[in-house]
Amino acid sequence: MKIGISGVSGLVGSHLRQMLKREQNANILSIPRKLLFGKPENLADFIQNCEIIIHLSGAPIICRWNKKNKKILRDSRILSTENLSAAIGLLKIKPNLFISTSAVGIYDTENIHEESSVNFANDFLGKLCQDWEKAALETETHGVRTVIFRLGVVLSDKGGALAKALPLFKLALGGKLGNGNQPFPFVHINDLQKAYLHAITNENSHGVYNLVAPDLITNANYTKELSACLNRPAFFHVPAFVLKLIFGEGAIVLLSGQKVMPERLIDEGFVFDSQNIKSTIYSLLRSS
């Protein structure tokens, strides 16, 4: 099986690459960034004969949201997705499956969201995700089964939020962000890999899925559990005004959150191995 993956060197991509080689004996084709922003004809030539395309490319969302960075964030997601969809449309033999990425930031911060929710955020991130998904769903018009995973915070001992926090927490310098009351939707990297494999092996899987653990917690809950697992205090929280000084409007990613449930995955019989934050952190700390 030949699988094309963009963003393969990132946290999610590197894990998926190893898993798909192991579980599917897959031949992984790394899609270069320059082709994602080039002519669809060149991209089509590169991805031909791929049975599956997985699109993970996207600039880091935690940054200062000035005019320049907002364009980078949008182009890295929307323009690249539009080009991939156009390239797939040019192929004589289409892939069987296209898996694209989105984020739970599409939702507002007030309600509890299952996939049927249309209570979308009206801020930059919410609109970004809506346009991102619209571009991905264009692939369906080419007759290709399309899956979109709305990701929460991906927790891994190899990178991402947890790996960055661990050194501080081990030194008893960790703490909550802002008041800590913001929801903290998360997923264990192993469950994420398992969900991608579920989408690949279940031909009836299509459309949008919330890829988060079924545990509604806050940033304060996460902080408390991580400090307890490490047996370290966590008194040194980061005030909201400090994050706003550093990231400006972009601080919203750290200071707000969404209450999200993975209804569709559960309805399809998917079982999360790490269903709550305690089991997730203990599992990752044992493997680190």
C-alpha positions in Angstrom: 0.0 0.0 0.0 1.4 3.4 -1.0 0.4 6.3 1.3 1.3 9.9 0.7 1.7 12.0 3.8 2.3 15.8 4.1 3.8 17.0 7.3 5.4 13.6 7.9 8.2 15.0 9.9 5.9 16.6 12.5 4.8 15.0 15.8 1.7 13.3 14.4 3.3 12.5 11.0 6.3 10.8 12.5 4.1 8.6 14.7 1.8 7.8 11.8 4.7 6.9 9.5 6.0 4.3 11.9 2.6 2.9 12.7 1.5 2.6 9.1 4.7 0.8 8.1 4.2 -1.6 11.0 0.5 -2.2 10.8 -0.1 -1.9 7.0 3.4 -2.6 5.6 2.9 0.8 3.9 5.2 2.4 1.5 5.2 6.0 2.8 5.6 8.9 0.3 6.6 12.2 2.0 4.9 15.0 0.1 7.3 18.0 0.0 6.1 21.4 1.2 7.2 23.1 -2.0 4.8 20.9 -4.0 1.9 21.7 -1.7 2.2 25.4 -2.7 3.1 24.8 -6.4 1.1 23.8 -9.4 -1.5 21.1 -8.9 -0.3 19.4 -12.1 3.2 18.9 -10.5 1.6 17.7 -7.2 -0.6 15.3 -9.1 2.4 13.7 -10.9 4.1 13.2 -7.5 1.2 11.6 -5.7 -0.1 9.4 -8.5 -0.6 5.7 -7.5 -1.1 6.6 -3.8 -4.0 4.6 -2.4 -4.3 7.0 0.5 -3.4 10.7 1.0 -3.0 12.0 4.6 -2.7 15.8 4.9 -1.1 17.0 8.1 0.8 20.1 7.0 0.2 23.3 8.8 2.2 26.1 10.5 2.3 26.1 14.3 -0.9 27.8 15.6 0.7 29.0 18.8 2.3 32.2 17.6 1.6 36.0 17.6 -1.3 36.4 15.2 -0.1 39.5 13.3 -1.1 40.0 9.7 1.9 38.2 8.3 1.5 35.1 10.6 -2.2 34.9 9.9 -1.5 34.6 6.2 1.1 31.9 6.9 -1.4 30.0 9.1 -4.2 30.2 6.4 -2.0 29.4 3.4 -0.3 26.5 5.1 -3.7 24.9 5.8 -6.2 26.2 3.2 -4.0 26.8 0.1 -2.2 23.5 0.6 -5.5 21.6 1.0 -7.0 23.3 -2.1 -4.0 22.3 -4.1 -4.1 18.7 -2.9 -7.8 18.5 -3.8 -7.2 20.0 -7.2 -4.3 17.5 -7.7 -6.4 14.6 -6.8 -9.0 15.8 -9.2 -6.4 15.6 -12.0 -5.5 12.0 -11.3 -6.9 9.3 -13.7 -6.7 6.8 -10.8 -8.0 8.5 -7.7 -6.8 7.5 -4.1 -9.3 5.4 -2.1 -9.2 7.8 0.9 -8.2 11.3 1.7 -7.7 12.2 5.4 -7.4 15.8 6.3 -6.8 17.6 9.5 -8.8 20.3 11.4 -9.0 21.4 15.0 -11.6 21.6 17.8 -11.0 25.3 17.7 -13.7 25.3 15.1 -16.2 25.2 18.0 -17.3 28.0 20.3 -16.3 27.9 24.0 -19.8 27.9 25.5 -21.4 24.6 24.5 -20.6 20.9 24.6 -19.9 19.8 21.0 -20.5 16.6 19.2 -19.8 16.4 15.5 -23.4 17.5 14.7 -22.8 20.8 16.5 -22.9 23.9 14.3 -22.0 26.3 17.1 -18.8 27.4 15.5 -16.5 30.1 16.9 -16.6 33.4 15.1 -13.0 34.3 15.7 -9.9 33.8 13.5 -9.3 30.2 14.5 -12.9 29.2 14.1 -13.1 30.7 10.6 -9.8 29.2 9.7 -11.0 25.7 10.6 -14.3 26.2 8.7 -12.4 27.3 5.5 -9.9 24.5 6.0 -12.6 21.8 6.2 -14.5 23.3 3.2 -11.3 23.0 1.1 -10.8 19.3 2.3 -14.4 18.4 1.5 -13.9 19.4 -2.1 -12.1 16.1 -2.5 -15.5 14.3 -2.1 -16.6 15.9 -5.4 -13.9 13.8 -7.1 -15.5 10.6 -5.7 -12.9 10.1 -3.0 -13.9 9.0 0.5 -12.9 11.8 2.8 -12.3 11.9 6.5 -11.5 15.0 8.6 -10.2 14.7 12.1 -10.8 17.7 14.4 -7.9 17.3 16.8 -7.5 18.4 20.4 -4.2 18.8 22.2 -2.1 15.8 21.1 -0.3 14.4 24.1 3.0 12.5 23.5 6.3 12.1 25.4 8.1 12.6 22.1 7.0 16.2 21.5 4.1 18.7 21.7 2.5 20.2 24.8 3.4 17.5 27.3 7.1 17.1 26.3 7.5 20.9 26.6 5.9 21.0 30.0 7.7 18.1 31.6 11.0 19.7 32.3 9.3 22.6 34.1 7.0 20.3 36.1 9.9 18.1 37.1 11.6 21.1 38.5 8.4 22.1 40.4 8.1 25.1 38.1 4.9 24.0 36.3 1.4 25.5 36.7 -1.9 26.3 35.1 -2.3 28.8 32.3 -4.4 31.9 33.2 -7.1 30.9 35.7 -7.0 27.3 34.5 -10.7 27.1 34.0 -10.5 26.8 30.2 -11.5 23.3 28.8 -8.6 21.1 27.8 -9.6 18.7 25.0 -6.8 16.2 24.5 -5.9 12.8 22.9 -3.2 10.3 23.6 -0.9 9.9 20.6 -1.6 6.1 20.6 -5.3 6.7 20.4 -4.8 9.2 17.6 -2.8 6.6 15.6 -5.5 4.0 16.3 -8.2 6.4 15.0 -6.3 6.9 11.8 -6.0 3.2 11.4 -9.8 2.9 12.1 -10.5 5.3 9.3 -8.3 3.5 6.9 -9.6 0.0 7.6 -13.3 0.9 7.9 -14.7 1.8 4.4 -17.9 3.2 5.9 -15.9 5.9 7.9 -16.3 9.3 6.2 -16.9 12.9 7.1 -15.9 14.8 10.3 -14.7 13.2 13.5 -13.8 14.8 16.8 -10.5 13.2 17.8 -10.4 13.8 21.5 -10.6 11.6 24.6 -14.1 11.4 26.1 -13.0 13.2 29.3 -14.2 16.8 29.8 -11.4 18.4 31.8 -9.9 21.9 32.3 -6.3 23.1 32.1 -6.3 23.1 35.9 -7.3 19.4 36.0 -4.5 18.7 33.6 -2.0 20.6 35.7 -3.1 18.9 38.9 -2.9 15.4 37.4 0.5 16.0 35.8 2.0 17.4 39.1 0.5 14.5 41.0 1.9 11.9 38.6 5.4 13.5 38.9 4.9 14.1 42.7 5.9 17.7 42.3 4.0 20.9 43.3 2.7 23.2 40.5 2.4 26.6 42.0 4.0 28.7 39.2 1.1 29.4 36.9 1.4 31.8 33.9 -0.9 34.8 34.2 -3.1 35.6 31.3 -1.7 39.0 30.7 1.8 37.5 30.2 0.5 35.2 27.5 -1.3 38.1 25.9 1.9 40.2 25.9 3.8 37.4 24.2 1.2 36.1 21.7 -1.4 38.9 21.4 -4.6 37.6 19.9 -2.9 34.2 19.5 -3.0 33.7 23.3 -6.7 32.7 22.8 -5.4 29.2 21.9 -3.9 28.8 25.4 -6.5 30.8 27.4 -9.7 29.4 26.0 -10.8 25.9 25.0 -13.7 23.8 23.8 -15.8 21.1 25.4 -15.8 18.3 22.9 -17.0 14.7 22.7 -16.0 12.0 20.1 -19.5 10.8 19.5 -19.0 9.5 15.9 -15.9 7.4 16.7 -17.6 5.8 19.8 -20.8 5.1 17.7 -18.6 3.2 15.2 -17.3 1.0 18.0 -13.9 2.8 18.5 -12.6 2.3 22.0 -10.1 4.8 23.5 -7.3 3.0 25.4 -6.7 6.2 27.4 -10.1 7.6 28.2 -9.1 10.0 30.9 -6.3 12.4 31.7 -4.9 10.3 34.5 -4.5 7.1 32.4 -3.1 9.2 29.6 -0.4 10.9 31.6 0.6 7.7 33.5 0.9 5.9 30.2 3.1 8.5 28.7 5.3 8.9 31.7 5.9 5.2 31.8 7.1 5.2 28.2 9.3 8.3 28.5 
